[in-house]
Amino acid sequence: MTTAPRTLPDPGALPPERYGAFLTVRRGIPLLLTASAFLAALIHAAGRGWWMLGLVAGVASAWPTFLRGPAYLRNRTSIMRWDGLWARGLRPLARRLGREDAWILSFCAWHNHRVREAFQHRKARRTLVLLPHCIQWSPCKAGILEDLQTCYDCGKCAVGDYMQAALAGRWESRITNRSHKAYREARAYRPELIVAVSCTDRLLKGLIKLPEVPTYVIPLALPHGMCVDTDFSVAHLRAAMDALAQPAAAAAKVLPLRREA
């Protein structure tokens, strides 16, 4: 017997981004070095040229963190590469301190914040939603990789709620079980904005692998560990699409990636 689609809750507003840790390090260290070089240049006249060179380097390193809106979008590729170096370079230290996930999520939140600013007054016209296959309930046999609408909408995982939201919003979506396929599909689609859901490690990797495309990321919950029966907030995803993407003008078919042989 066919059941009526569930009523989805109102998405509400996007949650605040908690990027303080990454921004403090990414902007604070270069500015601290800049101030130190300036003081050293005043005190140590003999080496003033070298200290001034260090001052310029510190300013150049910190400057990209102040870019906003269109300037951020124009320079996003280089910004992401530099920020990615900071994120990956300090990741081992964060791991030793037991703060690895918090560090990666702070990096992601910083770029979420900047993407939100960039699309605050001009929403993206061409948006692609990327989802991992592990959100499907593991015993389920529905072939959502082939066709999202094969979902049984049983309520045991987030796929049913997402399917209803995607159909109602006419979102262009991809569900994949391999990161490289998601990157390939995203480049082929050429979106103006990506909204991606994944675990923290893949979010960091994805932001660095696709620096040219503005991406708003949503972390997975891992109640059963990596890659098994994961979960995410469909309301958060709906809020992101409402805030950042223009509504689709016509019905768009949901086309999950094909499973490779």
For each residue, the residues with C-beta under 8 A, 3 or more apart:
1:
2:
3: 153
4:
5: 153 164
6: 153 155 160 161 164
7:
8: 161 164 165 168 234 235 238
9: 235
10: 235
11: 235 236 237 238 239 242
12: 235 239
13: 239 243
14: 116 236 239 240 243
15: 236 239
16:
17: 109 110 112 113 116
18: 21 105 106 109
19: 22 23 106 107 109 110 112 113
20: 23 24 106
21: 18 24 25 99 102 103 106
22: 19 25 26 86 87 103 106 107 109 110
23: 19 20 26 27 28 65 106 110
24: 20 21 27 28
25: 21 22 28 29 86 90
26: 22 23 29 30 65 83 86 110
27: 23 24 30 31 62 65
28: 23 24 25 31 32
29: 25 26 32 33
30: 26 27 33 34 58 59 61 62
31: 27 28 34 35 58 62
32: 28 29 35 36
33: 29 30 36 37 54 57 58
34: 30 31 37 38 54 55 58 59 62
35: 31 32 38 39
36: 32 33 39 40
37: 33 34 40 41 51 52 54 55 58
38: 34 35 41 42 51 55
39: 35 36 42 43
40: 36 37 43 44 47 51 54
41: 37 38 44 47 48 51 52 55
42: 38 39
43: 39 40
44: 40 41 47 48 51
45: 48
46:
47: 40 41 44 50 51
48: 41 44 45 51 52
49: 52 53
50: 47 53 54
51: 37 38 40 41 44 47 48 54 55
52: 37 41 48 49 55 56
53: 49 50 56 57
54: 33 34 37 40 50 51 57 58
55: 34 37 38 41 51 52 58 59
56: 52 53 59 60
57: 33 53 54 60 61
58: 30 31 33 34 37 54 55 61 62
59: 30 34 55 56 62 63
60: 56 57 63
61: 30 57 58 64 82
62: 27 30 31 34 58 59 65 66
63: 59 60 66 67
64: 61 67 75 78 79 82 83
65: 23 26 27 62
66: 62 63
67: 63 64 71 72 75 79
68: 71 72 114 117 118
69: 72 73 117 118 120
70: 73 74 118
71: 67 68 74 75
72: 67 68 69 75 76 79 114 117 118
73: 69 70 76 118 214
74: 70 71
75: 64 67 71 72 78 79
76: 72 73 79 80 211 212 214
77: 80 81 211 212
78: 64 75 81 82 211
79: 64 67 72 75 76 82 83 211
80: 76 77 83 84 111 207 208 211
81: 77 78 84 85 208 211
82: 61 64 78 79 85 86
83: 26 64 79 80 86 87 107 110 111
84: 80 81 87 88 204 207 208 211
85: 81 82 88 89
86: 22 25 26 82 83 89 90 107
87: 22 83 84 90 91 103 104 107 204 208
88: 84 85 91 204 208
89: 85 86
90: 25 86 87 93 94 103
91: 87 88 94 95 100 103 104
92: 95 96
93: 90 96 97
94: 90 91 97 99 100 102 103 104
95: 91 92 98 99 100
96: 92 93
97: 93 94
98: 95
99: 21 94 95 102 103
100: 91 94 95 103 104
101: 104 105 200
102: 21 94 99 105 106
103: 21 22 87 90 91 94 99 100 106 107
104: 87 91 94 100 101 107 108 200 201 203 204
105: 18 101 102 108 109 200 219
106: 18 19 20 21 22 23 102 103 109 110
107: 19 22 83 86 87 103 104 110 111 204 207
108: 104 105 111 112 200 203 204 207 217 219
109: 17 18 19 22 105 106 112 113
110: 17 19 22 23 26 83 106 107 113 114
111: 80 83 107 108 114 115 207 215 217
112: 17 19 108 109 115 116 216 217
113: 17 19 109 110 116 117
114: 68 72 110 111 117 118
115: 111 112 118 119 193 214 215 216 244
116: 14 17 112 113 119 120 216 243 244
117: 68 69 72 113 114 120
118: 68 69 70 72 73 114 115 214
119: 115 116 122 123 124 193 214 243 244 245
120: 69 116 117
121:
122: 119
123: 119 243 244 245 246
124: 119 127 191 192 193 214 244 245 246
125: 192 246
126: 172 189 190 191 192 193
127: 124 171 172 191 192 193 194 195 241 244 245 246
128: 172 173 174 185 186 189 191 193 194 195
129: 166 171 172 173 174 194 195 196 197 237 241
130: 173 174 176 182 185 186 194 195 196 197 198 206
131: 135 162 173 174 175 176 196 197
132: 135 175 176 177 197 198 199 202 220 227 230
133: 136 144 145 175 176 177
134: 177 220 227 228 229 230
135: 131 132 157 158 159 162 197 220 230 231 232
136: 133 140 142 144 157 159
137: 140 154 156 157 159 229
138: 228 229
139:
140: 136 137 152 154 156 157
141:
142: 136 150 151 152 159
143: 146 147 150
144: 133 136 147 148 150 151 159 175 256
145: 133 175 176 177 256 257 258 259
146: 143 150 256 258 259
147: 143 144 150 256
148: 144 151 159 163 166 173 175 254 256
149: 163 167 254
150: 142 143 144 146 147
151: 142 144 148 159 160 163
152: 140 142 160
153: 3 5 6 160 163 164
154: 137 140 160
155: 6 160
156: 137 140
157: 135 136 137 140 160 229 231
158: 135 161 162 231 232 234
159: 135 136 137 142 144 148 151 162 163
160: 6 151 152 153 154 155 157 163 164
161: 6 8 158 164 165 234
162: 131 135 158 159 165 166 234 237
163: 148 149 151 153 159 160 166 167 254
164: 5 6 8 153 160 161 167 168
165: 8 161 162 168 169 171 234 237 238
166: 129 148 162 163 169 170 171 173 254
167: 149 163 164 170 254
168: 8 164 165
169: 165 166 238 241 247 248
170: 166 167 247 248 250 251 252
171: 127 129 165 166 241 248 252 254
172: 126 127 128 129 189 191 248 252 254 255
173: 128 129 130 131 148 166 254 255 256
174: 128 129 130 131 182 185 186 189 255 256 257
175: 131 132 133 144 145 148 256 257
176: 130 131 132 133 145 179 181 182 185 256 257
177: 132 133 134 145 181 257 259
178: 181 182 260
179: 176 182 183 202 205 206 209
180: 183 184
181: 176 177 178 184 185 257 260
182: 130 174 176 178 179 185 186 196 206 257
183: 179 180 186 187 206 209 210
184: 180 181 187 188
185: 128 130 174 176 181 182 188 189 257
186: 128 130 174 182 183 189 191 194 210 213
187: 183 184 190 210
188: 184 185
189: 126 128 172 174 185 186
190: 126 187
191: 124 126 127 128 172 186 194 213
192: 124 125 126 127 214
193: 115 119 124 126 127 128 213 214 215 216 244 245
194: 127 128 129 130 186 191 210 213 214 215 216
195: 127 128 129 130 215 216 217 218 237 240 241 244 245
196: 129 130 131 182 203 206 215 216 217 218
197: 129 130 131 132 135 217 218 219 220 232 237
198: 130 132 202 203 206 217 219 220
199: 132 202 203 219 220 222 226 227 230
200: 101 104 105 108 203 204 219
201: 104 204 205
202: 132 179 198 199 205 206
203: 104 108 196 198 199 200 206 207 217 219
204: 84 87 88 104 107 108 200 201 207 208
205: 179 201 202 208 209
206: 130 179 182 183 196 198 202 203 209 210 215 217
207: 80 84 107 108 111 203 204 210 211 215 217
208: 80 81 84 87 88 204 205 211
209: 179 183 205 206
210: 183 186 187 194 206 207 213 215
211: 76 77 78 79 80 81 84 207 208
212: 76 77
213: 186 191 193 194 210
214: 73 76 115 118 119 124 192 193 194
215: 111 115 193 194 195 196 206 207 210
216: 112 115 116 193 194 195 196 240 244
217: 108 111 112 195 196 197 198 203 206 207
218: 195 196 197 232 233 236 237 240
219: 105 108 197 198 199 200 203 232
220: 132 134 135 197 198 199 230 231 232
221: 230 231 232
222: 199 225 226 230
223: 229 230 231
224: 228 229 230
225: 222 228
226: 199 222
227: 132 134 199 230
228: 134 138 224 225
229: 134 137 138 157 223 224
230: 132 134 135 199 220 221 222 223 224 227
231: 135 157 158 220 221 223
232: 135 158 197 218 219 220 221 236 237
233: 218 236 237
234: 8 158 161 162 165 237 238
235: 8 9 10 11 12 238 239
236: 11 14 15 218 232 233 239 240
237: 11 129 162 165 195 197 218 232 233 234 240 241
238: 8 11 165 169 234 235 241 242
239: 11 12 13 14 15 235 236 242 243
240: 14 195 216 218 236 237 243 244 245
241: 127 129 169 171 195 237 238 244 245
242: 11 238 239 245
243: 13 14 116 119 123 239 240
244: 115 116 119 123 124 127 193 195 216 240 241
245: 119 123 124 127 193 195 240 241 242
246: 123 124 125 127
247: 169 170
248: 169 170 171 172 251 252
249:
250: 170
251: 170 248
252: 170 171 172 248
253:
254: 148 149 163 166 167 171 172 173
255: 172 173 174
256: 144 145 146 147 148 173 174 175 176
257: 145 174 175 176 177 181 182 185
258: 145 146
259: 145 146 177
260: 178 181
261:
